[in-house]
Amino acid sequence: MKSFEYVRPTTVREAVAAASEPGSAYLAAGSNLLDLMKGGVVAPDRLVDITHLTGLDRIETLANGSVRIGALVRNAELAHDAHFASHFPAVAEALLSGATAQLRNAATVGGNLLQRTRCGYFYDAASACNKRVAGAGCDARGGDNRLHAVLGWSENCIATHPSDFCVPLVAFDTVVEVEGRAGKRDIPLDQLHCLPADAPERDTVLERGDMIVAIRLPAAADRFAPHSRYLKVRERTSYAFAVVSAAAALRLDAGRILEARVALGGVALKPWRAREAELLLAGNQADAALFHRAATAALVDAKPSGDNGFKIELARRIIVRALSLAASGTPARVAALPASAFASGVTHHV
């Protein structure tokens, strides 16, 4: 591992100033960053340790009813917060399906949003990867690409974003609070991550020195609590990244859908909001035929990026099942393997 400078600021402003220097990276739990450094995938000149900054580890309900979650809140802490889990059960379900208990105890909310793709060619320093080295090429295009993107990809990059947590967050219009060199600003989560297009090396719209300090879930999102689910298909019934996942949430009145939210994971380089499906669902009676039409609408622009055409049909089926589960009602308990299509047995998640 390359030698690096280590700094430990005492305020957010000091952290932003330190991280604004070229070659800097923020360090929180390091559950993704340190692996990348050990593998020679990234080699920062300076680590800016933000783990002891005050005020970033709180879960707060604001006066307008929205919930503000500090960037240093641990994934496990948020998932097991009784108030949060009861108001945003799909988010808690996604968190609990995202990693092992050990990782959830360490990983942070802010770090989860900014984790890098798990594309094997990105992690292999001997492979050509435009995300790792701009202009190098993309070995995934002609390689092992069955788990790669089917939406929003380009010839320059076909990787996917790995987060489970982000999928229901984007469905619920989550806002990301950022502090940077020019001060504070809000970014809708749906606009945080970049699709590859002509600049695949860029993951997000964040500028040098920008730090995520919190996320906010709007008060309106808890109206979906009685009918919201997160469903994930993985290659083993354990803690693995999603082949495809879906968040589905409904507001129902006598079986008629007043409002719907649908988002997909594992299909693109960002959590994918399926707004076409939402529009089709709203105002109609909830039934299997409607859910199939919505799933078709969500994937109308999907196309294989390699040997992964099966993911399109899989994504359609996952949407249908997630909507069916949501329509049936949020369970009082979460399955022993949260979000798994093969889970059996139940256990409290709070």
C-alpha positions as CSV (number, residue, x, y, z in Angstrom):
1,M,0.0,0.0,0.0
2,K,1.3,3.5,-0.9
3,S,2.2,5.7,2.0
4,F,-0.3,8.5,2.7
5,E,-0.8,11.4,5.0
6,Y,-3.4,11.0,7.8
7,V,-5.3,14.0,9.2
8,R,-8.0,14.1,11.9
9,P,-9.9,17.4,11.7
10,T,-12.2,18.5,14.6
11,T,-14.9,20.2,12.6
12,V,-16.8,19.7,9.3
13,R,-15.3,22.9,7.9
14,E,-11.8,21.7,8.8
15,A,-12.5,18.3,7.2
16,V,-13.7,20.0,4.0
17,A,-10.6,22.2,3.8
18,A,-8.4,19.2,4.3
19,A,-10.2,17.0,1.7
20,S,-10.2,19.8,-0.8
21,E,-6.5,19.2,-1.4
22,P,-5.9,17.0,-4.5
23,G,-5.5,13.3,-3.8
24,S,-7.5,13.4,-0.6
25,A,-10.2,10.9,0.5
26,Y,-12.6,10.9,3.5
27,L,-12.2,8.0,5.9
28,A,-15.2,6.8,8.0
29,A,-15.6,3.1,8.6
30,G,-13.4,2.3,5.6
31,S,-15.2,-0.9,4.8
32,N,-14.9,-0.2,1.1
33,L,-12.1,2.3,0.8
34,L,-9.5,0.3,2.7
35,D,-10.2,-2.8,0.6
36,L,-9.6,-0.7,-2.5
37,M,-6.4,0.7,-1.1
38,K,-5.1,-2.7,-0.2
39,G,-5.8,-4.0,-3.7
40,G,-4.1,-1.0,-5.4
41,V,-7.3,0.1,-7.0
42,V,-7.2,3.6,-5.4
43,A,-4.1,5.3,-3.8
44,P,-5.0,8.5,-2.0
45,D,-2.2,10.8,-0.9
46,R,-4.2,11.9,2.2
47,L,-6.9,10.3,4.4
48,V,-9.2,12.7,6.2
49,D,-10.6,10.9,9.2
50,I,-14.1,12.1,10.0
51,T,-15.1,9.4,12.5
52,H,-14.9,11.7,15.5
53,L,-16.8,14.7,14.1
54,T,-19.6,15.6,16.4
55,G,-23.3,15.8,15.3
56,L,-23.0,13.4,12.4
57,D,-24.2,10.3,14.3
58,R,-27.7,11.3,15.1
59,I,-31.2,10.1,13.9
60,E,-33.6,13.1,14.3
61,T,-37.2,13.8,13.5
62,L,-37.4,17.4,12.4
63,A,-40.2,19.8,13.0
64,N,-41.7,19.2,9.5
65,G,-41.9,15.5,10.2
66,S,-38.9,14.5,8.0
67,V,-36.2,12.3,9.4
68,R,-32.6,13.4,9.3
69,I,-29.9,10.7,9.5
70,G,-26.3,11.8,10.1
71,A,-23.7,10.5,7.7
72,L,-21.9,8.7,10.5
73,V,-24.9,6.7,11.7
74,R,-24.0,3.0,11.5
75,N,-26.2,0.8,9.2
76,A,-27.1,-1.5,12.1
77,E,-28.0,1.4,14.4
78,L,-30.4,2.7,11.8
79,A,-31.9,-0.6,10.8
80,H,-32.6,-1.5,14.5
81,D,-34.0,1.9,15.5
82,A,-37.6,1.1,16.4
83,H,-39.1,4.4,15.4
84,F,-37.3,4.5,12.1
85,A,-38.0,0.8,11.2
86,S,-41.7,1.3,11.9
87,H,-42.0,4.4,9.7
88,F,-39.7,3.2,6.9
89,P,-39.8,-0.6,7.0
90,A,-38.5,-1.1,3.4
91,V,-35.4,0.9,4.2
92,A,-34.7,-1.2,7.3
93,E,-35.3,-4.4,5.3
94,A,-32.8,-3.2,2.7
95,L,-30.2,-2.4,5.3
96,L,-30.6,-5.7,7.0
97,S,-30.1,-7.5,3.6
98,G,-27.1,-5.5,2.6
99,A,-24.2,-7.1,4.5
100,T,-23.1,-9.3,7.4
101,A,-23.9,-8.2,10.9
102,Q,-20.2,-7.3,11.4
103,L,-20.2,-5.0,8.4
104,R,-23.5,-3.4,9.4
105,N,-22.1,-2.6,12.8
106,A,-19.2,-0.7,11.2
107,A,-20.5,0.7,7.9
108,T,-21.9,4.2,7.8
109,V,-24.9,5.7,6.1
110,G,-22.7,8.2,4.1
111,G,-20.3,5.5,3.1
112,N,-23.0,3.3,1.8
113,L,-24.2,6.0,-0.6
114,L,-20.6,6.4,-1.9
115,Q,-19.4,2.8,-2.2
116,R,-17.8,1.9,-5.5
117,T,-19.0,-0.7,-8.0
118,R,-18.2,-4.3,-7.3
119,C,-17.4,-5.0,-11.0
120,G,-14.5,-7.5,-11.0
121,Y,-12.7,-5.6,-13.7
122,F,-12.7,-2.5,-11.6
123,Y,-11.2,-4.4,-8.8
124,D,-8.5,-6.1,-10.9
125,A,-5.7,-3.6,-11.5
126,A,-4.5,-5.7,-14.4
127,S,-7.7,-5.2,-16.4
128,A,-8.7,-2.3,-18.5
129,C,-11.3,-0.2,-16.7
130,N,-12.5,3.3,-17.7
131,K,-13.8,3.9,-14.2
132,R,-10.4,3.2,-12.6
133,V,-8.3,4.8,-15.4
134,A,-10.1,7.2,-17.8
135,G,-9.6,6.1,-21.4
136,A,-8.2,2.6,-20.6
137,G,-11.1,0.7,-22.1
138,C,-13.7,-1.7,-20.6
139,D,-12.7,-5.3,-20.4
140,A,-16.1,-6.1,-19.0
141,R,-17.7,-5.5,-22.4
142,G,-16.2,-8.7,-23.7
143,G,-15.7,-10.6,-20.5
144,D,-17.7,-12.1,-17.7
145,N,-20.6,-9.6,-17.7
146,R,-23.7,-11.6,-16.6
147,L,-24.2,-9.5,-13.5
148,H,-23.7,-6.1,-15.2
149,A,-26.0,-3.3,-16.2
150,V,-29.1,-3.5,-18.3
151,L,-30.2,0.1,-17.9
152,G,-28.3,3.4,-18.4
153,W,-25.0,1.8,-19.5
154,S,-22.7,3.0,-22.2
155,E,-19.9,1.5,-24.3
156,N,-17.5,2.9,-21.8
157,C,-18.9,1.2,-18.7
158,I,-21.5,-1.4,-17.9
159,A,-20.9,-1.6,-14.1
160,T,-23.7,-1.5,-11.5
161,H,-24.1,0.3,-8.2
162,P,-24.0,-2.2,-5.4
163,S,-26.1,-0.5,-2.6
164,D,-29.3,-2.1,-1.2
165,F,-29.9,0.9,1.1
166,C,-30.0,3.4,-1.8
167,V,-32.9,1.6,-3.6
168,P,-35.7,2.3,-1.3
169,L,-34.1,5.7,-0.4
170,V,-34.4,6.8,-4.1
171,A,-38.0,5.6,-4.2
172,F,-38.9,7.9,-1.3
173,D,-37.3,11.1,-2.6
174,T,-34.4,11.1,-0.2
175,V,-32.3,14.3,-0.1
176,V,-28.6,14.3,0.5
177,E,-27.1,17.1,2.6
178,V,-23.6,18.1,1.4
179,E,-21.1,20.6,2.8
180,G,-18.3,21.7,0.4
181,R,-15.9,24.6,-0.3
182,A,-18.8,26.8,-1.3
183,G,-21.0,26.0,1.7
184,K,-24.0,23.8,2.2
185,R,-26.4,22.4,-0.4
186,D,-29.0,19.7,-0.9
187,I,-28.9,17.1,-3.7
188,P,-31.8,14.8,-4.4
189,L,-30.5,11.3,-4.1
190,D,-31.8,10.5,-7.6
191,Q,-29.3,13.1,-8.9
192,L,-26.3,12.1,-6.8
193,H,-24.9,9.2,-8.9
194,C,-23.8,9.6,-12.5
195,L,-24.5,7.2,-15.3
196,P,-21.4,6.4,-17.3
197,A,-22.0,8.2,-20.6
198,D,-18.7,9.8,-21.7
199,A,-17.2,10.2,-18.2
200,P,-17.4,6.7,-16.6
201,E,-14.6,7.6,-14.1
202,R,-17.0,9.9,-12.3
203,D,-19.3,8.2,-9.8
204,T,-21.2,11.2,-8.4
205,V,-21.8,14.9,-8.9
206,L,-19.8,15.7,-5.8
207,E,-16.9,18.1,-6.2
208,R,-13.5,17.8,-4.6
209,G,-13.8,18.3,-0.9
210,D,-17.6,17.8,-0.8
211,M,-18.7,15.8,2.2
212,I,-22.1,14.1,2.8
213,V,-23.2,15.2,6.3
214,A,-26.7,13.7,6.4
215,I,-29.6,12.4,4.4
216,R,-33.3,13.4,4.9
217,L,-36.3,11.2,4.3
218,P,-39.4,13.4,3.7
219,A,-42.3,13.1,6.1
220,A,-44.6,12.0,3.2
221,A,-42.6,8.8,2.9
222,D,-44.0,7.2,6.0
223,R,-47.5,7.2,4.4
224,F,-46.2,4.1,2.6
225,A,-45.3,2.2,5.8
226,P,-48.3,-0.1,5.8
227,H,-47.5,-1.4,2.2
228,S,-43.8,-1.3,1.5
229,R,-41.3,-4.0,0.8
230,Y,-37.7,-4.6,-0.4
231,L,-36.9,-7.8,-2.3
232,K,-33.5,-9.0,-3.4
233,V,-32.3,-11.9,-5.6
234,R,-28.7,-12.9,-5.0
235,E,-26.5,-15.7,-6.2
236,R,-26.5,-17.3,-2.8
237,T,-29.0,-17.2,0.0
238,S,-26.7,-15.2,2.2
239,Y,-25.2,-11.8,2.3
240,A,-24.2,-11.1,-1.3
241,F,-24.7,-8.2,-3.6
242,A,-28.0,-8.1,-5.6
243,V,-28.3,-9.7,-9.0
244,V,-31.5,-7.7,-9.1
245,S,-33.5,-6.0,-6.3
246,A,-36.6,-3.9,-6.1
247,A,-38.3,-1.6,-3.6
248,A,-42.1,-1.3,-3.9
249,A,-44.4,0.9,-1.9
250,L,-48.1,1.6,-2.2
251,R,-50.8,3.8,-0.8
252,L,-54.0,1.9,-1.0
253,D,-57.7,2.8,-0.5
254,A,-60.1,-0.2,-0.8
255,G,-57.6,-1.9,-3.1
256,R,-57.1,1.1,-5.4
257,I,-53.6,2.5,-5.6
258,L,-53.5,6.2,-4.7
259,E,-49.8,6.5,-5.1
260,A,-46.9,4.1,-5.9
261,R,-43.1,4.1,-5.6
262,V,-40.9,1.6,-7.4
263,A,-37.1,1.4,-7.7
264,L,-34.6,-1.2,-8.8
265,G,-31.1,-2.2,-7.8
266,G,-28.4,-4.2,-9.5
267,V,-29.5,-3.0,-13.0
268,A,-27.6,0.3,-13.5
269,L,-24.7,2.4,-12.2
270,K,-27.2,4.2,-9.9
271,P,-30.3,3.1,-8.0
272,W,-33.0,3.2,-10.6
273,R,-36.3,4.9,-10.0
274,A,-39.0,3.4,-12.2
275,R,-41.3,6.4,-12.6
276,E,-43.0,5.0,-15.7
277,A,-44.2,2.1,-13.5
278,E,-45.4,4.4,-10.8
279,L,-47.5,6.5,-13.2
280,L,-49.1,3.4,-14.6
281,L,-50.0,2.0,-11.1
282,A,-51.5,5.2,-9.7
283,G,-55.3,5.3,-9.8
284,N,-55.8,1.7,-10.7
285,Q,-57.0,-1.3,-8.8
286,A,-54.1,-3.4,-7.4
287,D,-54.0,-6.8,-9.1
288,A,-51.5,-9.1,-10.8
289,A,-52.3,-7.9,-14.3
290,L,-51.6,-4.3,-13.4
291,F,-48.3,-5.3,-11.7
292,H,-47.1,-7.1,-14.8
293,R,-47.9,-4.1,-16.9
294,A,-46.0,-1.9,-14.5
295,A,-43.0,-4.2,-14.6
296,T,-43.0,-4.1,-18.4
297,A,-43.1,-0.3,-18.3
298,A,-40.2,-0.2,-15.8
299,L,-37.9,-2.2,-18.2
300,V,-39.0,-0.8,-21.5
301,D,-35.6,0.8,-22.1
302,A,-33.6,-2.1,-20.8
303,K,-31.1,-3.9,-23.1
304,P,-28.3,-6.5,-22.4
305,S,-24.8,-5.2,-22.0
306,G,-23.4,-8.6,-22.6
307,D,-24.4,-12.1,-21.5
308,N,-27.0,-10.7,-19.1
309,G,-30.3,-10.6,-21.0
310,F,-31.8,-12.8,-18.3
311,K,-31.6,-9.9,-15.9
312,I,-34.3,-8.0,-17.7
313,E,-36.9,-10.7,-17.3
314,L,-35.7,-11.3,-13.7
315,A,-36.1,-7.6,-12.9
316,R,-39.7,-7.7,-14.3
317,R,-40.5,-10.7,-12.1
318,I,-38.9,-9.1,-9.0
319,I,-41.0,-6.0,-9.5
320,V,-44.2,-8.0,-9.8
321,R,-43.4,-10.0,-6.7
322,A,-42.3,-6.9,-4.7
323,L,-45.5,-5.1,-5.6
324,S,-47.6,-8.2,-4.7
325,L,-45.8,-8.4,-1.3
326,A,-46.3,-4.7,-0.7
327,A,-50.0,-4.9,-1.6
328,S,-50.4,-7.7,0.9
329,G,-49.1,-5.4,3.6
330,T,-45.9,-4.8,5.5
331,P,-45.3,-7.7,7.9
332,A,-44.9,-7.0,11.6
333,R,-41.8,-9.1,11.5
334,V,-39.0,-9.4,8.9
335,A,-37.8,-12.7,7.6
336,A,-34.7,-14.3,9.1
337,L,-32.9,-13.5,5.8
338,P,-34.3,-10.1,5.1
339,A,-35.4,-9.3,1.5
340,S,-34.6,-12.9,0.4
341,A,-37.0,-14.6,-2.0
342,F,-36.1,-17.8,-0.2
343,A,-36.4,-16.7,3.4
344,S,-38.2,-18.9,5.8
345,G,-39.1,-18.2,9.4
346,V,-39.4,-14.7,11.0
347,T,-37.6,-12.7,13.5
348,H,-37.9,-9.2,15.0
349,H,-36.0,-6.6,13.1
350,V,-36.2,-3.9,15.8
